[in-house]
Amino acid sequence: MTDTLAEPGLQTSSTAIAVAHFRAKLALETDASDVHADLQDGVDFVLIDTRSQLAWDQGHAAGAVHMPTARITDEVPGRYPAGTRFVVYCWSPGCNGGDKAALALALLGYDAKLMIGGFEYWAREGYPVETSSGTVRRDVDELVGPRSTGLTTSVAGISCDC
C-alpha cells in the first residue's frame, strides 16, 4: 500500500503514526455519551456551552455553564482555579466554536477537551436539555443512537458500547 499521507523522508511506520494520532485525538476530544456518563459519575470537570445567549436560552446540555468563547480569557482565571478541567461545546460538528474555546482555555494553561458533535449530538442522543421551560429529553435520533429496547425508562440510558 502506498503511504500517500506520510511526509517525504518520514521514517516512522504508519501504525506508529496512527497510534500517536488517535491517542492525541482522544486526549483532546470526547463525545456526548462519555460526557453524560462522566457527569452522572461525578467526574470533576466543568462543561462549558460556548454559544450565544440566544442559543443558550433555546436549550443547553444539563449541567453546563454558559460562557461564550469571547469571555473565556477574562472570566475563567477569576472563577476557576489552576488544575480545573474543562469540556467545551458549541452548536454542532459543523461549528468550530468549541475548538476556539478549547484553544482559549489551553492558552490560559487549563486542560480542555472538545465535546465532538456539540449541542446537536447531545440533544439528538437524548440527553437532558435545559430550557426556559425546564429540562426536556428528545427521543434518540436513530441515526446517532440505538432505539429504546423497552427495558429502560430513558432511551439515553442505552450505550452504543463503543
BAMAR-891425 format. One line per 5 residues: their letters; for each residue x, y, z of N, C-alpha, C, O, CB. Coordinates in Angstrom, 3 decimals, always signed. Each point is the difference from the previous one (the first is absolute). Glycine has a CB too. Example, Ala and Ser with C-alpha at 12.3 -4.5 7.8 and 13.67 -1.06 7.14 Angstrom:
residues 2
AS = +13.190 -5.690 +7.800 -0.890 +1.190 +0.000 +0.900 +1.200 +0.000 +1.036 -0.019 +0.665 -2.928 -1.154 +0.581; +1.542 +2.223 -1.966 +0.820 +1.190 +0.060 -0.770 +1.090 +0.730 +0.509 +1.108 +0.169 +0.675 -1.736 -2.314
This chain:
residues 162
MTDTL = +0.850 -1.171 +0.000 -0.850 +1.171 +0.000 +0.898 +1.238 +0.000 +0.950 +0.090 +0.778 -2.816 -1.332 +0.448; +1.559 +2.174 -2.091 +0.747 +1.246 -0.063 -0.460 +0.919 +1.113 -1.199 +0.188 +0.203 +1.489 -0.430 -2.688; +0.655 +0.814 +3.203 -0.320 +0.891 +1.120 -0.028 +1.432 -0.511 +0.979 +0.733 +0.138 +0.082 -2.320 +1.538; -2.183 +1.986 -2.264 -0.110 +1.329 -0.599 -0.128 +1.101 +1.035 +0.084 +1.182 -0.336 -1.135 -2.235 -1.627; +0.847 +0.678 +3.226 -0.208 +1.001 +1.044 +1.271 +0.340 +0.766 +0.050 +1.015 +0.694 -2.367 -1.837 -0.499
AEPGL = +3.335 -0.008 -0.312 +1.225 +0.228 +0.764 +0.829 +1.112 -0.633 -0.035 +0.214 -1.212 +0.033 -2.620 +1.938; +0.734 +3.096 +0.108 +0.908 +1.021 -0.489 +1.196 -0.691 -0.645 +0.445 -1.045 +0.474 -1.190 +2.689 +1.320; +1.259 -1.070 -2.862 +1.179 -0.607 -0.643 +1.152 -0.131 +1.001 +0.282 +0.928 +0.758 -0.983 +0.049 -2.983; +1.342 -2.105 +2.218 +1.151 -0.216 +0.867 -0.357 -0.398 +1.422 +0.900 -0.270 +0.794 +0.282 +1.894 -2.180; -2.457 -1.670 +1.736 -0.406 -0.365 +1.352 +0.261 -1.485 +0.201 -0.476 -0.823 -0.781 -1.284 +2.650 +0.833
QTSST = +2.511 -2.178 +0.987 +0.414 -1.379 +0.220 -0.858 -0.721 +1.041 +0.417 -1.032 +0.526 +1.883 +1.721 -1.141; -3.466 -0.177 +0.915 -0.864 -0.607 +0.995 -1.052 -0.843 -0.711 -0.505 +0.388 -1.054 +0.894 +1.534 +2.663; -0.716 -3.066 -1.038 -0.986 -0.864 -0.628 -1.386 +0.628 +0.058 -0.286 +0.813 +0.879 +1.661 -2.814 -0.267; -2.225 +1.621 -1.546 -1.358 +0.546 -0.021 -0.771 -0.417 +1.254 -0.885 +0.729 +0.448 +0.908 -0.778 -2.966; +0.301 -1.105 +3.084 -0.652 -0.421 +1.239 +0.364 +0.931 +1.139 -0.867 +0.405 +0.774 +0.887 -2.774 -1.561
AIAVA = +1.256 +2.713 +0.899 +0.436 +0.908 +1.068 -0.628 +1.378 -0.170 -0.371 +0.647 +0.980 +2.534 -1.907 -0.793; -2.278 +1.703 -1.427 -0.639 +1.289 -0.267 -1.469 -0.061 +0.415 -0.507 +0.932 +0.623 +2.105 -0.487 -2.539; -2.270 -1.515 +1.581 -1.417 -0.150 +0.353 -0.182 -0.040 +1.512 -0.907 +0.640 +0.531 +0.506 -1.875 -2.677; +1.250 +0.494 +2.838 -0.095 -0.076 +1.464 +0.184 +1.383 +0.609 -0.773 +0.405 +0.868 +1.643 -2.769 -0.907; +0.143 +3.085 -0.409 +0.244 +1.343 +0.535 -1.173 +0.933 -0.304 -0.418 +0.777 +0.858 +2.893 -1.129 -1.136
HFRAK = -2.996 +0.273 -0.927 -1.126 +0.856 -0.387 -1.233 -0.261 +0.858 -0.582 +0.930 +0.557 +1.472 -0.885 -2.885; -1.282 -1.303 +2.434 -1.229 -0.306 +0.733 +0.148 +0.198 +1.500 -0.967 +0.362 +0.670 +0.393 -1.978 -2.449; +1.769 +1.385 +2.321 +0.215 +0.317 +1.411 -0.163 +1.494 +0.238 -0.656 +0.418 +0.954 +2.214 -2.376 -0.735; -0.959 +2.756 -1.090 -0.107 +1.455 +0.144 -1.454 +0.447 -0.161 -0.478 +0.853 +0.747 +2.831 -0.584 -1.623; -3.037 -0.841 -0.083 -1.404 +0.368 -0.235 -0.862 -0.343 +1.217 -0.823 +0.813 +0.421 +1.141 -1.189 -2.894
LALET = -0.138 -0.803 +3.033 -0.783 -0.396 +1.173 +0.376 +0.799 +1.243 -0.812 +0.136 +0.915 +0.620 -2.416 -1.886; +1.403 +2.806 +1.013 +0.405 +0.848 +1.128 -0.661 +1.371 -0.065 -0.118 +0.687 +1.015 +2.300 -1.899 -0.925; -2.612 +1.608 -1.284 -0.532 +1.345 -0.194 -1.479 +0.043 -0.347 -0.592 +1.079 -0.030 +2.835 -0.440 -0.692; -2.848 -1.788 +0.459 -1.403 -0.050 -0.385 -0.745 -1.043 +0.817 +0.575 -0.981 +0.472 +0.035 +1.724 -2.782; -1.889 -0.507 +2.462 -0.896 -0.948 +0.641 -1.327 +0.092 -0.742 -0.137 +0.800 -0.925 +1.297 -0.597 +3.213
DASDV = -2.130 -1.006 -1.897 -1.297 +0.082 -0.677 -1.119 +0.142 +1.023 +0.225 -0.105 +1.206 +0.656 -1.283 -3.113; -2.079 +1.628 +1.410 -1.138 +0.248 +0.884 -0.257 -1.177 +0.944 -0.332 +0.205 +1.168 -0.662 +1.255 -2.939; +1.141 -2.666 +1.284 -0.229 -1.181 +0.832 +0.960 -0.042 +1.182 -0.411 -0.243 +1.134 -0.406 -0.986 -3.150; +2.093 +1.465 +1.748 +0.991 -0.024 +1.075 -0.184 +1.177 +0.955 +0.172 -0.154 +1.210 +1.425 -1.005 -2.748; -1.945 +2.333 +1.006 -0.233 +1.159 +0.865 -1.178 -0.269 +0.922 +0.073 +0.268 +1.199 +0.852 +1.273 -2.961
HADLQ = -2.007 -2.068 +1.210 -1.177 -0.296 +0.825 +0.348 -1.023 +1.080 -0.372 +0.171 +1.161 -1.139 +0.329 -3.118; +2.216 -1.550 +1.582 +0.391 -1.028 +0.975 +0.888 +0.598 +1.088 -0.168 -0.310 +1.180 +0.013 -1.452 -2.970; +1.102 +2.620 +1.398 +0.884 +0.623 +0.986 -0.774 +0.929 +0.937 +0.281 +0.039 +1.197 +1.608 -0.187 -2.840; -2.854 +0.890 +1.114 -0.834 +0.845 +0.863 -0.777 -0.861 +0.996 -0.093 +0.343 +1.179 -0.107 +1.370 -3.024; -0.352 -2.820 +1.377 -0.753 -0.916 +0.868 +0.889 -0.605 +1.077 -0.444 -0.234 +1.124 -1.083 -0.276 -3.030
DGVDF = +2.797 +0.257 +1.552 +0.945 -0.628 +0.933 +0.694 +1.006 +0.911 +0.798 -0.390 +0.853 -0.451 -1.391 -2.534; -0.636 +3.059 +1.513 +0.593 +1.019 +0.849 +1.449 +0.326 -0.309 +0.717 +0.516 +0.858 -2.266 -1.264 +0.849; +1.991 +0.452 -2.928 +1.363 +0.342 -0.396 +0.150 +1.520 +0.069 -0.905 +0.742 -0.382 +1.085 -2.799 -1.127; +0.965 +2.502 +1.999 +0.229 +1.421 +0.256 +0.473 +0.734 -1.254 +1.171 -0.083 -0.373 -0.622 -0.479 +2.744; -1.459 +1.273 -3.010 +0.318 +0.862 -1.137 -1.130 +1.006 -0.149 -1.077 -0.166 +0.572 +2.407 -1.670 -1.742
VLIDT = -1.069 +2.879 +0.395 -0.997 +1.017 -0.278 -0.392 -0.116 -1.471 +0.858 +0.041 -0.881 +0.071 +1.506 +2.688; -2.215 -1.691 -2.066 -0.528 -0.065 -1.359 -0.420 +1.407 -0.394 -0.869 +0.596 +0.636 +0.089 -3.011 -0.351; +1.399 +2.947 -1.341 -0.282 +1.364 -0.431 -0.697 +0.009 -1.354 +0.479 -0.589 -0.970 +1.507 +1.397 +2.260; -3.123 -0.128 -1.332 -0.710 +0.290 -1.248 +0.540 +1.342 -0.482 -0.146 +1.011 +0.686 -1.984 -2.322 -0.004; +2.751 +1.324 -1.853 +0.676 +1.199 -0.500 -0.867 +0.833 -0.932 +0.483 +0.967 -0.589 +1.646 -2.188 +0.808
RSQLA = -3.393 +0.865 -0.364 -0.872 +0.672 -0.967 -0.536 +1.332 +0.537 +0.265 +0.375 +1.143 -0.896 -2.621 -2.053; -0.105 +2.932 +0.088 -0.574 +1.298 +0.359 -1.079 -0.143 +1.072 -0.461 -1.105 +0.289 +0.957 +1.932 -2.601; -0.886 +0.286 +2.886 -1.081 +0.013 +0.991 -1.291 -0.539 -0.598 -0.710 -0.771 +0.647 +1.779 +2.730 +0.487; -1.377 -1.559 -2.364 -1.221 -0.460 -0.665 +0.007 -1.524 -0.160 -1.010 -0.662 +0.240 +0.854 +2.866 -1.458; +1.296 -2.745 +0.814 +0.128 -1.453 -0.158 -0.132 -0.698 +1.354 -0.697 -1.008 +0.114 +2.186 +1.346 -2.125
WDQGH = -0.826 +0.195 +3.032 -0.080 -0.549 +1.354 -1.445 -0.038 +0.473 -0.461 -1.009 +0.534 +2.763 +1.874 -0.033; -3.015 +0.242 -0.699 -1.392 +0.082 +0.440 -0.895 -0.990 -0.739 -0.987 -0.483 +0.556 +1.355 +2.885 -0.013; -0.031 -2.700 -1.770 -0.771 -0.951 -0.801 +0.121 -1.415 +0.564 -0.921 -0.807 -0.126 +1.270 +2.250 -1.900; +0.780 -1.733 +2.640 +0.225 -1.309 +0.602 +1.479 -0.295 +0.077 +0.766 +0.377 -0.887 -2.963 -1.174 +0.019; +2.602 +0.117 +1.936 +1.404 -0.343 +0.202 +0.099 -1.308 +0.776 -0.958 -0.439 +0.636 +1.604 +2.882 -0.667
AAGAV = +0.524 -3.048 -0.036 +0.223 -1.256 +0.714 -0.202 +0.218 +1.492 +0.546 +0.936 +0.583 +1.073 -1.707 -2.357; -2.407 -0.103 +2.381 -0.209 +0.083 +1.445 +1.344 -0.130 +0.697 +0.788 -0.898 -0.302 -3.120 -0.072 +0.099; +2.583 +1.875 +1.136 +1.257 -0.022 +0.740 +1.063 +0.926 -0.565 +1.056 +0.174 +0.608 -1.587 -2.485 -0.009; +0.263 +2.907 -1.755 +0.983 +0.901 -0.610 -0.076 +1.386 +0.627 -1.015 +0.387 +0.578 +0.868 -1.680 -2.724; +1.244 +2.025 +2.015 +0.017 +1.424 +0.340 +0.129 +0.759 -1.307 +0.566 -0.501 -0.972 +0.480 +0.102 +3.278
HMPTA = -1.572 +1.603 -2.319 +0.034 +0.803 -1.216 +1.180 +0.961 +0.023 +0.129 +0.819 +0.909 -2.619 -1.006 -1.102; +3.352 +0.078 -0.821 +1.100 +0.923 -0.126 +0.445 +0.053 -1.471 +0.796 -0.826 -0.446 -0.069 +0.359 +2.846; -1.248 +1.440 -3.135 +0.449 +0.130 -1.390 +1.525 +0.149 -0.063 +0.626 +0.541 +0.911 -2.836 +0.522 -1.525; +2.773 -1.545 -0.458 +1.453 -0.022 -0.159 +0.642 +1.357 +0.258 +1.064 +0.070 +0.615 -1.349 -1.895 -2.261; -0.340 +2.898 +1.191 +0.578 +1.339 +0.156 +0.183 +0.397 +1.466 +0.789 +0.898 +0.294 -1.852 -0.272 -2.453
RITDE = +0.363 -1.268 +3.072 +0.106 +0.334 +1.430 +0.980 -0.880 +0.763 +0.336 +0.306 +1.144 -2.667 +0.470 -1.263; +2.792 -1.856 -0.485 +0.829 -0.982 +0.714 +1.268 +0.623 +0.570 +0.299 -0.184 +1.180 -1.196 -1.585 -2.680; +1.633 +2.490 +0.695 +1.286 +0.556 +0.442 -0.166 +0.913 +1.205 +0.833 -0.018 +0.906 -0.004 -0.127 -3.249; -1.881 +0.933 +2.367 -0.218 +0.934 +1.111 -0.626 -0.661 +1.225 +0.312 +0.387 +1.126 -0.565 +1.412 -2.806; -0.621 -2.783 +1.490 -0.787 -0.527 +1.119 +0.530 -1.274 +0.643 -0.129 -0.171 +1.213 -1.769 +1.194 -2.314
VPGRY = +2.484 -1.909 +0.330 +0.393 -1.302 +0.554 +1.026 +0.116 +1.124 -0.195 -0.614 +1.049 -0.273 -0.379 -3.270; +1.554 +1.754 +2.050 +1.008 +0.032 +1.077 -0.547 +0.485 +1.346 +0.478 -0.438 +1.047 +1.215 +0.843 -2.804; -2.664 +0.472 +1.748 -0.581 +0.491 +1.249 -1.036 -0.927 +0.601 -0.311 +0.105 +1.187 +0.732 +2.152 -2.014; -0.960 -3.161 +0.027 -1.055 -0.897 +0.471 +0.470 -1.422 +0.294 -0.600 -0.699 +0.817 -0.959 +2.071 -2.121; +2.630 -1.800 +0.639 +0.417 -1.402 +0.106 +1.487 -0.090 +0.336 +0.821 +0.638 -0.658 -2.606 -1.308 -0.991
PAGTR = +2.135 -0.114 +2.663 +1.411 -0.123 +0.378 +0.802 -0.786 -1.036 -0.555 -0.741 -0.811 -0.127 +0.853 +3.210; +1.988 +0.070 -2.348 +0.898 -0.798 -0.836 -0.302 -1.473 +0.265 -0.305 -0.386 +1.128 +2.122 +2.193 -1.098; -1.733 -2.605 -1.056 -0.275 -1.424 +0.139 -1.434 -0.388 -0.319 -0.307 -1.185 -0.128 +2.063 +1.141 +1.827; -2.640 +1.035 -1.830 -1.378 -0.308 -0.390 +0.011 -0.569 -1.410 +0.679 +0.516 -0.888 -1.602 +1.321 +2.378; +0.170 -2.899 -1.682 -0.114 -0.618 -1.323 -1.315 +0.429 -0.639 -1.017 +0.138 +0.681 +2.418 -2.122 +0.054
FVVYC = -1.370 +2.193 -2.046 -1.162 +0.482 -0.726 -0.338 -0.901 -1.179 +0.874 -0.609 -0.617 -0.301 +2.926 +1.316; -1.871 -2.382 -0.992 -0.498 -0.546 -1.260 -0.845 +1.112 -0.594 -0.847 +0.578 +0.682 +0.860 -3.050 +0.109; +0.216 +2.769 -2.058 -0.707 +1.099 -0.655 -0.787 -0.516 -1.195 +0.349 -1.010 -0.611 +1.425 +2.622 +1.364; -2.847 -0.892 -1.069 -0.743 -0.318 -1.211 -0.615 +1.254 -0.590 -0.184 +1.013 +0.676 -0.285 -3.305 +0.203; +0.156 +2.189 -2.163 -0.714 +1.040 -0.716 -1.220 -0.665 -0.635 -0.552 -0.937 +0.577 +2.689 +2.308 -1.021
WSPGC = -2.564 -0.916 -0.713 -1.221 -0.517 -0.608 +0.083 -1.435 -0.478 -0.784 -0.846 +0.430 +0.326 +3.133 -1.084; +1.411 -2.572 -0.243 -0.062 -1.258 -0.739 +1.363 -0.359 -0.565 +0.970 +0.735 +0.189 -3.364 -0.288 -0.751; +2.468 -1.580 -0.132 +1.266 -0.356 -0.634 +0.412 +1.016 -1.068 +1.176 +0.076 -0.357 -1.689 -2.479 +0.806; -0.431 +3.175 -0.955 +0.293 +0.986 -1.025 +0.457 +1.337 +0.549 +0.178 +0.954 -0.759 -1.830 -2.087 -0.635; +1.844 +1.216 +2.698 +0.370 +1.262 +0.643 +1.322 -0.192 +0.733 +0.178 -0.987 +0.714 -2.615 +1.663 -0.464
NGGDK = +3.362 +0.258 -0.423 +1.281 -0.136 +0.690 +0.100 +0.900 +1.228 +1.100 +0.246 +0.497 -0.067 -0.832 -2.678; -2.155 +1.074 +2.671 +0.003 +0.836 +1.195 +0.545 -0.719 +1.218 +0.682 +0.608 +0.824 -2.613 +0.600 -1.754; +1.641 -2.493 +1.056 +0.540 -0.773 +1.120 +1.515 -0.123 -0.083 +0.686 +0.055 +1.021 -2.830 -1.321 -0.901; +2.665 +1.102 -1.329 +1.457 -0.066 -0.189 +0.646 +1.311 +0.457 +1.029 -0.007 +0.675 -1.324 -1.591 -2.622; -0.322 +2.717 +1.572 +0.530 +1.309 +0.386 -0.015 +0.160 +1.521 +0.938 +0.550 +0.579 -1.738 +0.418 -2.763
AALAL = -0.259 -1.445 +2.825 -0.090 +0.084 +1.460 +1.048 -0.889 +0.662 +0.638 +0.414 +0.968 -3.091 +0.079 -1.154; +2.636 -1.705 -0.323 +1.015 -0.899 +0.560 +1.391 +0.605 -0.155 +0.832 -0.108 +0.900 -2.283 -1.880 -1.430; +1.699 +2.618 -0.601 +1.285 +0.672 -0.206 +0.178 +1.129 +1.006 +1.070 +0.137 +0.592 -1.143 -0.721 -3.035; -0.960 +1.390 +2.642 +0.089 +1.107 +0.968 +0.325 -0.530 +1.394 +0.821 +0.584 +0.707 -2.469 +0.749 -2.067; +1.012 -2.433 +1.761 +0.273 -0.602 +1.309 +1.429 -0.539 +0.076 +0.688 +0.191 +1.002 -3.119 -0.780 -0.792
ALLGY = +2.867 -0.076 -1.262 +1.361 -0.540 -0.029 +1.035 +1.128 +0.085 +1.019 -0.139 +0.678 -1.832 -1.821 -2.046; +0.554 +3.055 +0.690 +0.922 +1.138 +0.057 +0.082 +0.588 +1.407 +1.004 +0.611 +0.365 -1.521 -0.118 -2.762; -0.545 -0.680 +3.186 +0.007 +0.444 +1.399 +0.647 -1.027 +0.931 +0.175 +0.260 +1.191 -2.246 +1.052 -1.660; +2.429 -2.489 -0.081 +0.649 -1.033 +0.802 -0.935 -1.060 +0.558 +0.413 -0.795 +0.844 +1.236 +2.490 -0.284; -2.898 -1.727 -1.010 -0.973 -0.988 +0.480 -0.069 -1.198 -0.946 +0.266 +0.118 -1.196 -1.591 +1.723 +2.286
DAKLM = +0.962 -2.995 -0.528 -0.292 -1.177 -0.811 -1.406 +0.164 -0.559 -0.938 +0.311 +0.734 +2.478 -1.801 +0.658; -1.676 +1.283 -2.676 -1.306 +0.146 -0.641 -0.180 -1.076 -1.052 +0.930 -0.361 -0.721 -0.902 +2.836 +1.144; -1.255 -2.978 -0.490 -0.384 -0.941 -1.046 -1.181 +0.580 -0.755 -0.806 +0.751 +0.550 +1.639 -2.730 +0.796; -0.918 +1.622 -2.595 -1.125 +0.367 -0.849 -1.016 -1.130 +0.021 +0.363 -1.159 -0.201 +1.118 +2.592 -1.271; -2.753 -1.112 +1.712 -1.058 -1.005 -0.131 -0.406 -0.024 -1.468 -0.730 +0.869 -0.477 -0.104 -0.528 +2.888
IGGFE = +1.331 -1.368 -3.120 -0.297 -0.094 -1.427 -1.509 -0.193 -0.189 -0.664 -0.657 +0.801 +2.969 -0.320 -1.270; -2.807 +1.549 -0.577 -1.433 -0.065 -0.267 -0.760 +1.176 +0.578 -1.101 +0.320 -0.447 +1.296 -2.771 +0.415; +0.405 +3.103 +1.044 -0.607 +1.183 +0.583 -1.377 -0.224 +0.586 -0.405 -1.126 +0.290 +1.702 +2.403 -1.890; -2.009 -0.166 +1.767 -1.341 -0.057 +0.564 -0.934 -0.844 -0.868 -0.887 -0.684 +0.511 +1.258 +2.937 +0.519; -0.164 -2.197 -2.343 -0.856 -0.771 -0.897 -0.025 -1.478 +0.387 -1.072 -0.593 +0.123 +1.571 +2.224 -1.956
YWARE = +0.665 -2.217 +2.023 +0.031 -1.428 +0.302 -0.401 -0.283 +1.439 -0.530 -1.072 +0.290 +2.313 +0.793 -1.997; -1.544 +1.209 +2.607 -0.503 -0.156 +1.370 -1.517 -0.172 -0.050 -0.550 -0.925 +0.597 +2.460 +2.327 +0.347; -2.571 -0.506 -1.659 -1.462 -0.039 -0.090 -0.467 -1.199 -0.821 -0.949 -0.680 +0.391 +0.883 +3.180 -0.188; +0.713 -2.767 -1.326 -0.420 -1.105 -0.876 +0.174 -1.364 +0.669 -0.707 -0.951 -0.333 +1.326 +2.350 -1.641; +0.324 -1.495 +2.916 +0.209 -1.265 +0.696 -0.920 -0.152 +1.206 +0.062 -1.008 +0.703 +2.301 +1.045 -1.469
GYPVE = -3.210 +0.951 +1.007 -1.033 -0.128 +1.027 +0.428 +0.390 +1.400 -0.683 -0.346 +0.964 -0.225 -1.426 -2.336; +2.017 +2.480 +1.514 +0.438 +0.416 +1.331 -0.795 +1.220 +0.453 -0.569 +0.705 -0.833 +2.879 -1.616 +0.388; -2.361 +1.172 +1.756 -0.852 +1.078 +0.502 +0.434 +1.382 -0.495 +1.179 +0.355 +0.012 -1.616 -1.752 +1.996; -0.558 +2.149 -2.440 +0.196 +1.357 -0.496 -0.789 +0.933 +0.910 -1.196 -0.188 +0.220 +1.534 -0.602 -2.633; +0.351 +1.793 +2.932 -0.665 +1.002 +0.835 -0.458 +1.149 -0.885 +0.762 +0.529 -0.809 +0.643 -1.164 +2.823
TSSGT = -2.676 +1.008 -1.841 -0.571 +1.125 -0.733 -0.678 +0.919 +1.006 -0.034 -0.296 +1.195 -0.299 -1.105 -3.299; -0.206 +2.517 +1.621 -0.721 +0.908 +0.884 -1.258 -0.664 +0.555 -0.548 +0.457 +1.003 +1.441 +1.498 -2.300; -1.356 -3.026 +0.655 -1.187 -0.730 +0.457 +0.325 -1.151 +0.932 -0.907 -0.655 +0.515 -0.179 +1.282 -2.626; +2.372 -0.884 +2.336 +0.409 -1.121 +0.836 +0.879 -0.963 -0.777 +0.452 +0.299 -1.106 -2.551 -0.066 +2.432; +2.334 -1.393 -0.729 +0.858 -1.002 -0.633 -0.845 -0.913 -0.878 -1.048 -0.495 +0.415 +2.661 +0.582 +1.529
VRRDV = -1.137 -0.298 -3.163 -0.696 -0.856 -0.959 +0.984 -1.013 -0.563 +1.214 +0.198 +0.040 -2.840 +1.654 -0.620; +1.079 -2.936 +0.057 +0.790 -1.011 -0.711 -0.705 -0.317 -1.299 -1.202 -0.264 -0.031 +2.102 -0.711 +2.190; -0.134 +1.005 -3.222 -0.522 -0.395 -1.306 +0.133 -1.513 -0.138 +0.812 -0.628 +0.679 -0.193 +2.879 -1.699; -1.417 -2.820 +0.143 +0.227 -1.390 -0.365 +1.343 -0.081 -0.719 +0.399 +0.941 -0.686 -2.904 -1.415 +0.508; +3.196 -0.641 +0.334 +1.276 -0.184 -0.675 -0.236 -0.067 -1.502 -0.863 -0.743 -0.468 +1.817 -0.467 +2.475
DELVG = -0.195 +1.977 -2.744 -0.013 -0.051 -1.457 +0.688 -1.309 -0.391 +1.152 -0.223 +0.371 -1.119 +2.797 -0.626; -0.713 -3.428 -0.478 +0.559 -1.313 -0.335 +1.235 +0.070 -0.880 +0.672 -1.013 -0.194 -2.944 +0.115 +0.392; +2.585 +2.065 -0.732 +1.240 +0.143 -0.754 +1.208 +0.164 +0.911 +1.138 -0.120 -0.454 -2.443 +1.138 -1.395; +1.069 -0.743 +3.134 +1.119 +0.219 +0.918 -0.008 -0.925 +1.209 +0.933 +0.038 +0.803 -0.936 +2.304 -1.541; -1.010 -3.160 +0.885 -0.050 -0.893 +1.154 -1.053 -1.072 -0.186 -0.881 +0.119 -0.852 +1.658 +1.740 +2.310
PRSTG = -0.681 -2.908 -0.654 -0.953 -1.105 -0.108 -1.377 +0.372 +0.552 -0.135 +0.847 +0.883 +2.048 -2.442 -0.701; -2.911 +0.940 -0.729 -1.359 +0.170 +0.501 -0.112 -0.564 +1.402 +0.810 -0.831 +0.411 -1.714 +0.719 -2.744; -0.089 +0.561 +3.055 -0.269 -0.538 +1.329 -0.425 -1.453 -0.126 -0.729 -0.370 -0.921 +0.066 +2.652 +1.775; +1.127 -3.099 +0.081 -0.382 -1.409 +0.002 -1.241 -0.237 +0.833 -0.531 -1.110 +0.032 +2.910 +0.491 -0.348; -2.844 +1.658 +0.990 -1.128 -0.162 +0.893 +0.428 -0.431 +1.389 -0.827 -0.095 +0.906 -0.566 -0.469 -2.862
LTTSV = +2.690 +0.301 +2.130 +0.495 -0.461 +1.291 +0.415 +1.155 +0.895 +0.238 -0.188 +1.193 +0.513 -1.906 -2.283; -0.665 +3.282 +0.523 +0.392 +1.164 +0.784 -1.075 +1.060 -0.129 -0.801 -0.023 -0.935 +3.253 -0.487 +0.608; -2.466 +1.430 +1.263 -0.980 +1.072 -0.065 +0.496 +1.139 -0.866 -0.790 +0.862 -0.387 -0.031 -1.494 +2.644; +2.093 +0.660 -2.568 +0.557 +1.067 -0.815 +0.831 -0.598 -1.113 +0.906 -0.794 +0.252 -0.893 +2.354 +1.710; -0.314 -1.188 -3.184 +0.788 -0.514 -1.104 +1.439 +0.473 +0.091 +0.896 -0.647 -0.543 -2.942 +0.595 -0.872
AGISC = +2.285 +1.170 +2.093 +1.362 +0.491 +0.141 +0.821 -0.882 +0.934 +1.217 +0.166 +0.088 -2.047 +2.145 -0.512; +0.190 -3.241 +1.120 +0.717 -0.895 +0.876 +0.653 -1.153 -0.746 +0.717 -0.801 +0.599 -2.293 +1.425 +1.190; +1.335 -0.714 -3.088 +0.560 -1.081 -0.797 +1.368 +0.416 -0.500 +0.167 +1.085 -0.556 -2.465 -1.867 -0.122; +3.259 -0.076 +0.875 +1.359 +0.289 -0.453 +0.222 -0.608 -1.370 -0.556 -1.048 -0.326 +1.377 +1.123 +2.698; -0.007 +0.589 -3.165 +0.345 -0.577 -1.308 +1.112 -1.036 +0.151 +0.326 -0.696 -0.962 -1.001 +2.842 -0.179
DC = +1.256 -2.258 +2.326 +1.077 -0.942 +0.300 +1.230 +0.208 -0.866 +0.705 -0.960 -0.310 -2.428 -0.654 +1.009; +1.990 +2.845 -1.092 +1.170 +0.288 -0.834 +1.283 -0.154 +0.799 +1.090 +0.202 -0.537 -2.461 +1.367 -0.848
